[in-house]
Amino acid sequence: MSEPALSAGWSGTVALVLASSTGGVGQHVRSVARGFVAGGATVLVCGPAATQEQFDFTGVGARFEPVEIPASPTPADARAVLTLRRVLTTSRVDVVHAHGLRAGLVAVLARPTAPLIVTWHNAVLAGGLRGGVSRLVERVVARGARVALGASEDLVRRAAALGAADARLAPVAAPMLPAPSRRAAAVRAEFGVRPDQPLILSVGRLHPQKRYDVLIDAAARWRTRTPPPVVVIAGSGPAYLPLAARTSAARAPVTLLGHRTDVADLLAGADLAVVTSDWEARQLFAQEALRAGVPLVATAVGGLPDLVGDAATLIPAGDVDAVDAAVRALLDDPAARAELGRRGAQRAATWPTETDTVAVLAALYAELAADRAGPAATPGSDAPRTGHR
C-alpha cells in the first residue's frame, strides 16, 4: 500500500537531526521528511547509519548524511558534533530541527548558523549520576535552541522551566498504518490462539521505561483463567534478555516477538492492547490501537491522559494489581470492550494528522527562516514564552 502524500507548503531547506532510534522518533522524522519533500522542500537527514537502514529516509526523497549519535552520551559525541558541524557548514540550510535531547545536544554544540529547533520527545526518568547528566543536557538544550517543541504539555512546561526562550506544544501524530494484510484468524493462528482465547498485544521498544516487567507479572496471574489469554509483545531493545528471563521464571503466557513490521496485522487479531510505561508523550502504539478500534488499557502518565481522554482504561504506573484488575474486567465484559473500542476510534478521529503536524512545522520553519537575524536563546534571557501558536 502506498503512503499518502503530505504537503508541507514550505520550499526551503531543513536539516532533520536524530540520534539512534528504532521506533517512534525515527518514524516521526521519516513522516516529516516525506511531507516536506512532497511539498517541494529540500530535506537533509543527519543521524546514525542504522537509522537510514531502518527508516529509509532517502526512499522518501531526503538526502542522508551519517552522523553517529548514540542513544547515551559517550566520548564519541565530540566526533558527532564535528561531523554535524561540517555537514551543516557545507550545505545550504534554512532551519535545523533536532529530534530528542541527544540529537538536540549535538546540534546545540555544533552551533549551526541556521535557527535551531529541538523537539522534546521524552522525559528524563533516570536517577543518580546518569539522571544528573541528563538533566544538565536538558538545560543546555532548552537554552541553546531558538524554539523548543514538546510532544506533550508536561514537556513544554519542562523546557520552559529550564530556560527555553520559546516553548511550544507540537503533538506528534503516529504515521497511519497500512491496511492489515492478513485476516485476524491467520494472525491468531501464528501464536496458537484458539478462537475462544483472548489475544493481548503490546508494542514498543524493550526498554525499562516501558515497564514490561509489570505486564509480565500480571500475565503470570492469568494462567489460571479459563481460557488463559495469550500475551504478545512486539519490539526490540536492551531489556530483551532480562524480560525473557522474567517471563520464563514467572511461567507467564507471554511471547516476545522482537521487531515486527506487521503491527496492523497484530492489531487486527488482538482483543486488547496494553501500555504499562512509566512515562509517554503521545505513544505511537496507543494511537495505533485506538485508530484500529482495539480497546486499550494504559498508564495515566505524561501525555497519555490528554491523548486518550475517556476512550481507554487508565491505571497507575508500576501497579501490577491495577493491570491485572483492568484486564480481567475487560476480558470478562465483551460489551465493555466493544464500547471502549468504539470510543477509541471516535477519539482517534479528533487527533491531528500527519498532514496537520507537517503544516504546523512548515509555518514554524517559515517564521524562523524569515527571521534569521533574531537573537538566540541565552541563559540570561527574559521569561520564556509558552503555549500554542
Contacts in CASP RR format, 6 or more apart in sequence:
PFRMAT RR
TARGET T0000
AUTHOR 0000-0000-0000
METHOD contacts of the structure
MODEL  1
MSEPALSAGWSGTVALVLASSTGGVGQHVRSVARGFVAGGATVLVCGPAA
TQEQFDFTGVGARFEPVEIPASPTPADARAVLTLRRVLTTSRVDVVHAHG
LRAGLVAVLARPTAPLIVTWHNAVLAGGLRGGVSRLVERVVARGARVALG
ASEDLVRRAAALGAADARLAPVAAPMLPAPSRRAAAVRAEFGVRPDQPLI
LSVGRLHPQKRYDVLIDAAARWRTRTPPPVVVIAGSGPAYLPLAARTSAA
RAPVTLLGHRTDVADLLAGADLAVVTSDWEARQLFAQEALRAGVPLVATA
VGGLPDLVGDAATLIPAGDVDAVDAAVRALLDDPAARAELGRRGAQRAAT
WPTETDTVAVLAALYAELAADRAGPAATPGSDAPRTGHR
1 178 0 8 1.000
1 179 0 8 1.000
3 34 0 8 1.000
3 60 0 8 1.000
3 175 0 8 1.000
3 176 0 8 1.000
4 176 0 8 1.000
4 354 0 8 1.000
4 355 0 8 1.000
5 35 0 8 1.000
5 38 0 8 1.000
6 31 0 8 1.000
6 34 0 8 1.000
6 35 0 8 1.000
6 38 0 8 1.000
6 39 0 8 1.000
6 354 0 8 1.000
6 355 0 8 1.000
6 358 0 8 1.000
7 35 0 8 1.000
7 38 0 8 1.000
7 39 0 8 1.000
7 355 0 8 1.000
7 358 0 8 1.000
8 35 0 8 1.000
8 36 0 8 1.000
8 38 0 8 1.000
8 39 0 8 1.000
8 40 0 8 1.000
8 41 0 8 1.000
8 358 0 8 1.000
8 359 0 8 1.000
8 361 0 8 1.000
8 362 0 8 1.000
9 39 0 8 1.000
9 40 0 8 1.000
9 41 0 8 1.000
9 359 0 8 1.000
9 362 0 8 1.000
10 36 0 8 1.000
10 39 0 8 1.000
10 41 0 8 1.000
10 362 0 8 1.000
10 363 0 8 1.000
10 365 0 8 1.000
10 366 0 8 1.000
11 39 0 8 1.000
11 40 0 8 1.000
11 41 0 8 1.000
12 41 0 8 1.000
12 42 0 8 1.000
12 94 0 8 1.000
12 95 0 8 1.000
12 365 0 8 1.000
12 369 0 8 1.000
13 41 0 8 1.000
13 42 0 8 1.000
13 43 0 8 1.000
13 44 0 8 1.000
13 91 0 8 1.000
13 92 0 8 1.000
13 93 0 8 1.000
13 94 0 8 1.000
13 95 0 8 1.000
14 36 0 8 1.000
14 41 0 8 1.000
14 42 0 8 1.000
14 43 0 8 1.000
14 44 0 8 1.000
14 93 0 8 1.000
14 94 0 8 1.000
14 95 0 8 1.000
14 96 0 8 1.000
14 97 0 8 1.000
14 365 0 8 1.000
15 44 0 8 1.000
15 45 0 8 1.000
15 46 0 8 1.000
15 87 0 8 1.000
15 88 0 8 1.000
15 91 0 8 1.000
15 93 0 8 1.000
15 95 0 8 1.000
15 96 0 8 1.000
15 97 0 8 1.000
15 112 0 8 1.000
15 114 0 8 1.000
16 29 0 8 1.000
16 32 0 8 1.000
16 33 0 8 1.000
16 43 0 8 1.000
16 44 0 8 1.000
16 45 0 8 1.000
16 46 0 8 1.000
16 62 0 8 1.000
16 97 0 8 1.000
16 98 0 8 1.000
16 99 0 8 1.000
17 45 0 8 1.000
17 46 0 8 1.000
17 47 0 8 1.000
17 67 0 8 1.000
17 69 0 8 1.000
17 84 0 8 1.000
17 96 0 8 1.000
17 97 0 8 1.000
17 98 0 8 1.000
17 99 0 8 1.000
17 103 0 8 1.000
17 104 0 8 1.000
17 106 0 8 1.000
17 107 0 8 1.000
18 25 0 8 1.000
18 26 0 8 1.000
18 29 0 8 1.000
18 45 0 8 1.000
18 46 0 8 1.000
18 47 0 8 1.000
18 51 0 8 1.000
18 69 0 8 1.000
18 98 0 8 1.000
18 99 0 8 1.000
18 100 0 8 1.000
18 103 0 8 1.000
19 25 0 8 1.000
19 47 0 8 1.000
19 48 0 8 1.000
19 69 0 8 1.000
19 70 0 8 1.000
19 71 0 8 1.000
19 100 0 8 1.000
19 102 0 8 1.000
19 103 0 8 1.000
19 106 0 8 1.000
20 48 0 8 1.000
20 50 0 8 1.000
20 51 0 8 1.000
20 69 0 8 1.000
20 70 0 8 1.000
20 71 0 8 1.000
20 102 0 8 1.000
21 29 0 8 1.000
21 51 0 8 1.000
21 54 0 8 1.000
21 55 0 8 1.000
22 54 0 8 1.000
22 205 0 8 1.000
22 235 0 8 1.000
22 236 0 8 1.000
22 237 0 8 1.000
22 259 0 8 1.000
23 204 0 8 1.000
23 205 0 8 1.000
23 284 0 8 1.000
24 121 0 8 1.000
24 172 0 8 1.000
24 284 0 8 1.000
25 99 0 8 1.000
25 100 0 8 1.000
25 121 0 8 1.000
26 51 0 8 1.000
26 54 0 8 1.000
26 55 0 8 1.000
26 99 0 8 1.000
27 55 0 8 1.000
27 174 0 8 1.000
27 175 0 8 1.000
27 284 0 8 1.000
28 99 0 8 1.000
28 121 0 8 1.000
28 172 0 8 1.000
28 175 0 8 1.000
29 45 0 8 1.000
29 51 0 8 1.000
29 55 0 8 1.000
29 57 0 8 1.000
29 99 0 8 1.000
30 55 0 8 1.000
30 56 0 8 1.000
30 57 0 8 1.000
30 60 0 8 1.000
30 175 0 8 1.000
31 173 0 8 1.000
31 175 0 8 1.000
31 354 0 8 1.000
31 357 0 8 1.000
31 358 0 8 1.000
32 97 0 8 1.000
32 357 0 8 1.000
32 358 0 8 1.000
32 361 0 8 1.000
33 43 0 8 1.000
33 45 0 8 1.000
33 57 0 8 1.000
33 60 0 8 1.000
33 61 0 8 1.000
33 62 0 8 1.000
34 60 0 8 1.000
34 61 0 8 1.000
35 60 0 8 1.000
35 354 0 8 1.000
35 358 0 8 1.000
36 43 0 8 1.000
36 358 0 8 1.000
36 361 0 8 1.000
36 362 0 8 1.000
37 43 0 8 1.000
37 60 0 8 1.000
37 61 0 8 1.000
37 62 0 8 1.000
42 63 0 8 1.000
43 57 0 8 1.000
43 61 0 8 1.000
43 62 0 8 1.000
43 63 0 8 1.000
44 62 0 8 1.000
44 63 0 8 1.000
44 64 0 8 1.000
44 65 0 8 1.000
44 87 0 8 1.000
44 91 0 8 1.000
44 93 0 8 1.000
45 51 0 8 1.000
45 52 0 8 1.000
45 57 0 8 1.000
45 62 0 8 1.000
45 63 0 8 1.000
45 64 0 8 1.000
45 65 0 8 1.000
46 64 0 8 1.000
46 65 0 8 1.000
46 66 0 8 1.000
46 67 0 8 1.000
46 84 0 8 1.000
46 87 0 8 1.000
47 64 0 8 1.000
47 65 0 8 1.000
47 66 0 8 1.000
47 67 0 8 1.000
47 68 0 8 1.000
47 69 0 8 1.000
47 103 0 8 1.000
48 66 0 8 1.000
48 67 0 8 1.000
48 68 0 8 1.000
48 69 0 8 1.000
48 70 0 8 1.000
49 66 0 8 1.000
49 68 0 8 1.000
51 57 0 8 1.000
52 58 0 8 1.000
52 64 0 8 1.000
52 66 0 8 1.000
57 64 0 8 1.000
58 64 0 8 1.000
65 87 0 8 1.000
66 83 0 8 1.000
67 80 0 8 1.000
67 83 0 8 1.000
67 84 0 8 1.000
67 87 0 8 1.000
67 106 0 8 1.000
68 76 0 8 1.000
68 79 0 8 1.000
68 80 0 8 1.000
68 83 0 8 1.000
69 77 0 8 1.000
69 80 0 8 1.000
69 102 0 8 1.000
69 103 0 8 1.000
69 106 0 8 1.000
70 76 0 8 1.000
70 77 0 8 1.000
70 102 0 8 1.000
71 102 0 8 1.000
72 102 0 8 1.000
73 102 0 8 1.000
73 105 0 8 1.000
73 133 0 8 1.000
73 137 0 8 1.000
77 105 0 8 1.000
77 106 0 8 1.000
77 109 0 8 1.000
80 106 0 8 1.000
81 106 0 8 1.000
81 109 0 8 1.000
81 110 0 8 1.000
84 106 0 8 1.000
84 107 0 8 1.000
84 110 0 8 1.000
85 110 0 8 1.000
85 111 0 8 1.000
85 112 0 8 1.000
88 96 0 8 1.000
88 110 0 8 1.000
88 112 0 8 1.000
88 113 0 8 1.000
88 114 0 8 1.000
89 113 0 8 1.000
93 112 0 8 1.000
93 114 0 8 1.000
94 114 0 8 1.000
94 365 0 8 1.000
94 369 0 8 1.000
94 372 0 8 1.000
95 114 0 8 1.000
95 115 0 8 1.000
95 117 0 8 1.000
95 365 0 8 1.000
95 368 0 8 1.000
95 369 0 8 1.000
96 107 0 8 1.000
96 112 0 8 1.000
96 114 0 8 1.000
96 115 0 8 1.000
96 116 0 8 1.000
96 117 0 8 1.000
97 116 0 8 1.000
97 117 0 8 1.000
97 118 0 8 1.000
97 119 0 8 1.000
97 361 0 8 1.000
97 365 0 8 1.000
98 104 0 8 1.000
98 106 0 8 1.000
98 107 0 8 1.000
98 116 0 8 1.000
98 117 0 8 1.000
98 118 0 8 1.000
98 119 0 8 1.000
98 145 0 8 1.000
99 118 0 8 1.000
99 119 0 8 1.000
99 121 0 8 1.000
100 118 0 8 1.000
100 119 0 8 1.000
100 120 0 8 1.000
100 121 0 8 1.000
100 122 0 8 1.000
101 118 0 8 1.000
101 120 0 8 1.000
101 122 0 8 1.000
101 124 0 8 1.000
101 134 0 8 1.000
101 137 0 8 1.000
101 138 0 8 1.000
101 141 0 8 1.000
102 137 0 8 1.000
103 118 0 8 1.000
104 116 0 8 1.000
104 118 0 8 1.000
104 141 0 8 1.000
104 145 0 8 1.000
105 137 0 8 1.000
105 140 0 8 1.000
105 141 0 8 1.000
107 116 0 8 1.000
107 118 0 8 1.000
107 145 0 8 1.000
108 116 0 8 1.000
108 118 0 8 1.000
108 140 0 8 1.000
108 141 0 8 1.000
108 144 0 8 1.000
108 145 0 8 1.000
114 369 0 8 1.000
114 372 0 8 1.000
115 146 0 8 1.000
115 147 0 8 1.000
115 368 0 8 1.000
115 369 0 8 1.000
115 371 0 8 1.000
115 372 0 8 1.000
116 144 0 8 1.000
116 145 0 8 1.000
116 146 0 8 1.000
116 147 0 8 1.000
117 145 0 8 1.000
117 146 0 8 1.000
117 147 0 8 1.000
117 148 0 8 1.000
117 149 0 8 1.000
117 364 0 8 1.000
117 365 0 8 1.000
117 368 0 8 1.000
118 141 0 8 1.000
118 145 0 8 1.000
118 147 0 8 1.000
118 148 0 8 1.000
118 149 0 8 1.000
119 148 0 8 1.000
119 149 0 8 1.000
119 150 0 8 1.000
119 151 0 8 1.000
119 170 0 8 1.000
119 172 0 8 1.000
120 141 0 8 1.000
120 148 0 8 1.000
120 149 0 8 1.000
120 150 0 8 1.000
120 151 0 8 1.000
120 155 0 8 1.000
120 156 0 8 1.000
120 158 0 8 1.000
120 159 0 8 1.000
121 150 0 8 1.000
121 151 0 8 1.000
121 155 0 8 1.000
121 172 0 8 1.000
121 281 0 8 1.000
122 209 0 8 1.000
122 279 0 8 1.000
122 281 0 8 1.000
123 154 0 8 1.000
123 155 0 8 1.000
123 158 0 8 1.000
123 279 0 8 1.000
123 281 0 8 1.000
123 302 0 8 1.000
124 131 0 8 1.000
124 134 0 8 1.000
124 135 0 8 1.000
124 138 0 8 1.000
125 209 0 8 1.000
125 278 0 8 1.000
125 279 0 8 1.000
126 132 0 8 1.000
126 134 0 8 1.000
138 158 0 8 1.000
138 159 0 8 1.000
138 162 0 8 1.000
139 162 0 8 1.000
139 163 0 8 1.000
141 148 0 8 1.000
142 148 0 8 1.000
142 159 0 8 1.000
142 160 0 8 1.000
142 162 0 8 1.000
142 163 0 8 1.000
142 164 0 8 1.000
142 167 0 8 1.000
142 377 0 8 1.000
143 162 0 8 1.000
143 163 0 8 1.000
143 164 0 8 1.000
143 165 0 8 1.000
143 377 0 8 1.000
143 378 0 8 1.000
143 379 0 8 1.000
143 381 0 8 1.000
144 376 0 8 1.000
144 377 0 8 1.000
144 378 0 8 1.000
145 164 0 8 1.000
145 377 0 8 1.000
146 165 0 8 1.000
146 166 0 8 1.000
146 368 0 8 1.000
146 374 0 8 1.000
146 376 0 8 1.000
146 377 0 8 1.000
147 164 0 8 1.000
147 166 0 8 1.000
147 167 0 8 1.000
147 168 0 8 1.000
147 364 0 8 1.000
147 368 0 8 1.000
148 156 0 8 1.000
148 159 0 8 1.000
148 160 0 8 1.000
148 164 0 8 1.000
148 166 0 8 1.000
148 167 0 8 1.000
148 168 0 8 1.000
149 167 0 8 1.000
149 168 0 8 1.000
149 169 0 8 1.000
149 170 0 8 1.000
149 364 0 8 1.000
150 156 0 8 1.000
150 159 0 8 1.000
150 167 0 8 1.000
150 168 0 8 1.000
150 169 0 8 1.000
150 170 0 8 1.000
150 281 0 8 1.000
151 170 0 8 1.000
151 171 0 8 1.000
151 172 0 8 1.000
151 281 0 8 1.000
151 282 0 8 1.000
152 169 0 8 1.000
152 171 0 8 1.000
152 281 0 8 1.000
152 282 0 8 1.000
152 302 0 8 1.000
152 303 0 8 1.000
152 306 0 8 1.000
153 169 0 8 1.000
153 303 0 8 1.000
153 306 0 8 1.000
154 302 0 8 1.000
154 303 0 8 1.000
155 281 0 8 1.000
156 167 0 8 1.000
156 168 0 8 1.000
156 169 0 8 1.000
156 386 0 8 1.000
156 387 0 8 1.000
157 167 0 8 1.000
157 386 0 8 1.000
159 167 0 8 1.000
159 384 0 8 1.000
160 167 0 8 1.000
160 384 0 8 1.000
160 386 0 8 1.000
163 377 0 8 1.000
163 379 0 8 1.000
163 381 0 8 1.000
163 384 0 8 1.000
164 377 0 8 1.000
164 384 0 8 1.000
165 377 0 8 1.000
165 378 0 8 1.000
165 381 0 8 1.000
165 382 0 8 1.000
165 384 0 8 1.000
165 385 0 8 1.000
166 377 0 8 1.000
166 384 0 8 1.000
166 385 0 8 1.000
167 384 0 8 1.000
167 385 0 8 1.000
167 386 0 8 1.000
167 387 0 8 1.000
168 364 0 8 1.000
168 386 0 8 1.000
168 387 0 8 1.000
168 388 0 8 1.000
168 389 0 8 1.000
169 387 0 8 1.000
169 388 0 8 1.000
170 357 0 8 1.000
170 360 0 8 1.000
170 361 0 8 1.000
171 282 0 8 1.000
171 351 0 8 1.000
171 352 0 8 1.000
171 357 0 8 1.000
172 281 0 8 1.000
172 282 0 8 1.000
172 284 0 8 1.000
172 357 0 8 1.000
173 282 0 8 1.000
173 287 0 8 1.000
173 351 0 8 1.000
173 352 0 8 1.000
173 353 0 8 1.000
173 354 0 8 1.000
173 356 0 8 1.000
173 357 0 8 1.000
174 282 0 8 1.000
174 284 0 8 1.000
174 287 0 8 1.000
174 288 0 8 1.000
174 291 0 8 1.000
175 284 0 8 1.000
175 354 0 8 1.000
176 291 0 8 1.000
176 354 0 8 1.000
177 263 0 8 1.000
177 264 0 8 1.000
177 267 0 8 1.000
177 288 0 8 1.000
177 291 0 8 1.000
177 292 0 8 1.000
178 264 0 8 1.000
179 264 0 8 1.000
180 187 0 8 1.000
180 264 0 8 1.000
180 265 0 8 1.000
180 267 0 8 1.000
180 268 0 8 1.000
181 262 0 8 1.000
181 264 0 8 1.000
181 265 0 8 1.000
182 262 0 8 1.000
182 265 0 8 1.000
182 268 0 8 1.000
183 268 0 8 1.000
184 268 0 8 1.000
184 269 0 8 1.000
185 195 0 8 1.000
187 199 0 8 1.000
187 265 0 8 1.000
187 266 0 8 1.000
187 268 0 8 1.000
187 269 0 8 1.000
188 195 0 8 1.000
188 197 0 8 1.000
188 199 0 8 1.000
188 269 0 8 1.000
191 199 0 8 1.000
191 230 0 8 1.000
191 232 0 8 1.000
191 255 0 8 1.000
192 230 0 8 1.000
193 199 0 8 1.000
193 230 0 8 1.000
194 227 0 8 1.000
196 227 0 8 1.000
197 227 0 8 1.000
197 228 0 8 1.000
197 229 0 8 1.000
197 230 0 8 1.000
198 227 0 8 1.000
198 229 0 8 1.000
198 230 0 8 1.000
198 271 0 8 1.000
198 272 0 8 1.000
198 331 0 8 1.000
199 229 0 8 1.000
199 230 0 8 1.000
199 232 0 8 1.000
199 269 0 8 1.000
199 270 0 8 1.000
199 271 0 8 1.000
199 272 0 8 1.000
200 219 0 8 1.000
200 229 0 8 1.000
200 230 0 8 1.000
200 231 0 8 1.000
200 232 0 8 1.000
200 270 0 8 1.000
200 271 0 8 1.000
200 272 0 8 1.000
200 273 0 8 1.000
200 274 0 8 1.000
200 327 0 8 1.000
201 231 0 8 1.000
201 232 0 8 1.000
201 233 0 8 1.000
201 234 0 8 1.000
201 266 0 8 1.000
201 267 0 8 1.000
201 269 0 8 1.000
201 270 0 8 1.000
201 272 0 8 1.000
201 273 0 8 1.000
201 274 0 8 1.000
201 289 0 8 1.000
201 294 0 8 1.000
202 212 0 8 1.000
202 215 0 8 1.000
202 231 0 8 1.000
202 232 0 8 1.000
202 233 0 8 1.000
202 234 0 8 1.000
202 273 0 8 1.000
202 274 0 8 1.000
202 275 0 8 1.000
202 276 0 8 1.000
202 285 0 8 1.000
203 233 0 8 1.000
203 234 0 8 1.000
203 235 0 8 1.000
203 260 0 8 1.000
203 263 0 8 1.000
203 266 0 8 1.000
203 285 0 8 1.000
203 288 0 8 1.000
204 210 0 8 1.000
204 233 0 8 1.000
204 234 0 8 1.000
204 235 0 8 1.000
204 285 0 8 1.000
205 235 0 8 1.000
205 236 0 8 1.000
205 237 0 8 1.000
206 212 0 8 1.000
206 233 0 8 1.000
206 235 0 8 1.000
206 236 0 8 1.000
206 237 0 8 1.000
206 238 0 8 1.000
206 239 0 8 1.000
206 240 0 8 1.000
206 243 0 8 1.000
206 256 0 8 1.000
206 258 0 8 1.000
207 237 0 8 1.000
207 238 0 8 1.000
207 239 0 8 1.000
208 239 0 8 1.000
208 278 0 8 1.000
209 277 0 8 1.000
209 278 0 8 1.000
209 279 0 8 1.000
210 239 0 8 1.000
210 276 0 8 1.000
210 277 0 8 1.000
210 278 0 8 1.000
211 276 0 8 1.000
211 277 0 8 1.000
211 278 0 8 1.000
211 299 0 8 1.000
211 317 0 8 1.000
211 318 0 8 1.000
212 233 0 8 1.000
212 239 0 8 1.000
212 243 0 8 1.000
212 276 0 8 1.000
213 242 0 8 1.000
213 243 0 8 1.000
213 246 0 8 1.000
214 276 0 8 1.000
214 318 0 8 1.000
214 319 0 8 1.000
214 320 0 8 1.000
214 323 0 8 1.000
215 231 0 8 1.000
215 233 0 8 1.000
215 254 0 8 1.000
215 274 0 8 1.000
215 276 0 8 1.000
215 323 0 8 1.000
216 243 0 8 1.000
216 246 0 8 1.000
216 247 0 8 1.000
216 250 0 8 1.000
216 252 0 8 1.000
216 254 0 8 1.000
217 246 0 8 1.000
217 250 0 8 1.000
217 252 0 8 1.000
217 320 0 8 1.000
218 320 0 8 1.000
218 323 0 8 1.000
218 324 0 8 1.000
218 327 0 8 1.000
219 229 0 8 1.000
219 231 0 8 1.000
219 250 0 8 1.000
219 252 0 8 1.000
219 253 0 8 1.000
219 254 0 8 1.000
220 250 0 8 1.000
220 251 0 8 1.000
220 252 0 8 1.000
220 253 0 8 1.000
221 324 0 8 1.000
222 228 0 8 1.000
222 229 0 8 1.000
222 231 0 8 1.000
222 253 0 8 1.000
222 324 0 8 1.000
222 327 0 8 1.000
222 328 0 8 1.000
223 251 0 8 1.000
223 252 0 8 1.000
223 253 0 8 1.000
225 328 0 8 1.000
225 331 0 8 1.000
228 253 0 8 1.000
229 253 0 8 1.000
229 271 0 8 1.000
229 272 0 8 1.000
229 327 0 8 1.000
229 331 0 8 1.000
230 253 0 8 1.000
230 255 0 8 1.000
231 252 0 8 1.000
231 253 0 8 1.000
231 254 0 8 1.000
231 255 0 8 1.000
232 254 0 8 1.000
232 255 0 8 1.000
232 257 0 8 1.000
232 266 0 8 1.000
233 243 0 8 1.000
233 254 0 8 1.000
233 255 0 8 1.000
233 256 0 8 1.000
233 257 0 8 1.000
233 258 0 8 1.000
234 257 0 8 1.000
234 258 0 8 1.000
234 259 0 8 1.000
234 260 0 8 1.000
234 263 0 8 1.000
234 266 0 8 1.000
235 256 0 8 1.000
235 257 0 8 1.000
235 258 0 8 1.000
235 259 0 8 1.000
235 260 0 8 1.000
236 258 0 8 1.000
236 259 0 8 1.000
240 256 0 8 1.000
240 258 0 8 1.000
243 256 0 8 1.000
244 256 0 8 1.000
246 252 0 8 1.000
247 254 0 8 1.000
247 256 0 8 1.000
260 266 0 8 1.000
263 285 0 8 1.000
263 288 0 8 1.000
264 288 0 8 1.000
264 292 0 8 1.000
267 273 0 8 1.000
267 288 0 8 1.000
267 289 0 8 1.000
267 292 0 8 1.000
267 294 0 8 1.000
268 292 0 8 1.000
270 289 0 8 1.000
270 294 0 8 1.000
271 294 0 8 1.000
271 295 0 8 1.000
271 331 0 8 1.000
271 337 0 8 1.000
272 294 0 8 1.000
272 295 0 8 1.000
272 296 0 8 1.000
272 297 0 8 1.000
272 327 0 8 1.000
272 330 0 8 1.000
272 331 0 8 1.000
272 337 0 8 1.000
273 285 0 8 1.000
273 286 0 8 1.000
273 289 0 8 1.000
273 294 0 8 1.000
273 295 0 8 1.000
273 296 0 8 1.000
273 297 0 8 1.000
274 296 0 8 1.000
274 297 0 8 1.000
274 298 0 8 1.000
274 323 0 8 1.000
274 327 0 8 1.000
275 283 0 8 1.000
275 285 0 8 1.000
275 286 0 8 1.000
275 296 0 8 1.000
275 297 0 8 1.000
275 298 0 8 1.000
275 299 0 8 1.000
275 304 0 8 1.000
276 299 0 8 1.000
276 317 0 8 1.000
276 318 0 8 1.000
276 323 0 8 1.000
277 283 0 8 1.000
277 299 0 8 1.000
277 301 0 8 1.000
277 317 0 8 1.000
278 299 0 8 1.000
278 301 0 8 1.000
278 317 0 8 1.000
278 318 0 8 1.000
279 301 0 8 1.000
279 302 0 8 1.000
279 317 0 8 1.000
280 286 0 8 1.000
280 299 0 8 1.000
280 301 0 8 1.000
280 302 0 8 1.000
280 303 0 8 1.000
280 304 0 8 1.000
281 302 0 8 1.000
281 303 0 8 1.000
282 303 0 8 1.000
282 304 0 8 1.000
282 307 0 8 1.000
283 298 0 8 1.000
283 304 0 8 1.000
283 307 0 8 1.000
286 296 0 8 1.000
286 298 0 8 1.000
286 304 0 8 1.000
286 307 0 8 1.000
286 308 0 8 1.000
286 312 0 8 1.000
287 307 0 8 1.000
287 348 0 8 1.000
287 351 0 8 1.000
289 296 0 8 1.000
290 296 0 8 1.000
290 308 0 8 1.000
290 311 0 8 1.000
290 312 0 8 1.000
290 341 0 8 1.000
290 344 0 8 1.000
290 345 0 8 1.000
290 347 0 8 1.000
290 348 0 8 1.000
291 345 0 8 1.000
291 348 0 8 1.000
292 345 0 8 1.000
293 341 0 8 1.000
293 342 0 8 1.000
293 344 0 8 1.000
293 345 0 8 1.000
293 348 0 8 1.000
294 341 0 8 1.000
295 312 0 8 1.000
295 313 0 8 1.000
295 330 0 8 1.000
295 336 0 8 1.000
295 337 0 8 1.000
295 338 0 8 1.000
295 340 0 8 1.000
295 341 0 8 1.000
295 344 0 8 1.000
296 308 0 8 1.000
296 311 0 8 1.000
296 312 0 8 1.000
296 313 0 8 1.000
296 340 0 8 1.000
296 341 0 8 1.000
296 344 0 8 1.000
297 312 0 8 1.000
297 313 0 8 1.000
297 315 0 8 1.000
297 323 0 8 1.000
297 326 0 8 1.000
297 327 0 8 1.000
297 330 0 8 1.000
298 304 0 8 1.000
298 308 0 8 1.000
298 312 0 8 1.000
298 313 0 8 1.000
298 314 0 8 1.000
298 315 0 8 1.000
299 314 0 8 1.000
299 315 0 8 1.000
299 316 0 8 1.000
299 317 0 8 1.000
299 318 0 8 1.000
300 314 0 8 1.000
300 315 0 8 1.000
300 316 0 8 1.000
300 317 0 8 1.000
301 317 0 8 1.000
304 312 0 8 1.000
304 314 0 8 1.000
305 314 0 8 1.000
307 351 0 8 1.000
308 314 0 8 1.000
308 344 0 8 1.000
308 347 0 8 1.000
309 347 0 8 1.000
310 343 0 8 1.000
311 340 0 8 1.000
311 341 0 8 1.000
311 343 0 8 1.000
311 344 0 8 1.000
311 346 0 8 1.000
311 347 0 8 1.000
311 348 0 8 1.000
312 340 0 8 1.000
312 344 0 8 1.000
313 326 0 8 1.000
313 329 0 8 1.000
313 330 0 8 1.000
313 340 0 8 1.000
315 322 0 8 1.000
315 323 0 8 1.000
315 326 0 8 1.000
316 322 0 8 1.000
329 336 0 8 1.000
330 336 0 8 1.000
330 337 0 8 1.000
330 340 0 8 1.000
331 337 0 8 1.000
352 360 0 8 1.000
363 389 0 8 1.000
364 389 0 8 1.000
END
